[in-house]
Amino acid sequence: METYKIRLWIMDLCSIYELQTLLARVEILGHKIRKSSSTALMDSCEIGKAV
């Protein structure tokens, strides 16, 4: 019974770790998307001024 509890605890730790990793990836991806979209927006503004 004890080994079962320990195994569950380890699985919980792993799932928390995976969740944090996933959230970090999503955050990085979101940041990249925001950065590229703001860059694209600035580029289109520059094009708009040039026209």
Stockholm file with secondary structure:
# STOCKHOLM 1.0

chainA/1-51         METYKIRLWIMDLCSIYELQTLLARVEILGHKIRKSSSTALMDSCEIGKAV
#=GR chainA/1-51 SS CHHHHHHHHHHHHHHHHHHHHHHHHHHHHHHHHHHHHHHHHHHHHHHHHHC
#=GC SS_cons        CHHHHHHHHHHHHHHHHHHHHHHHHHHHHHHHHHHHHHHHHHHHHHHHHHC
//
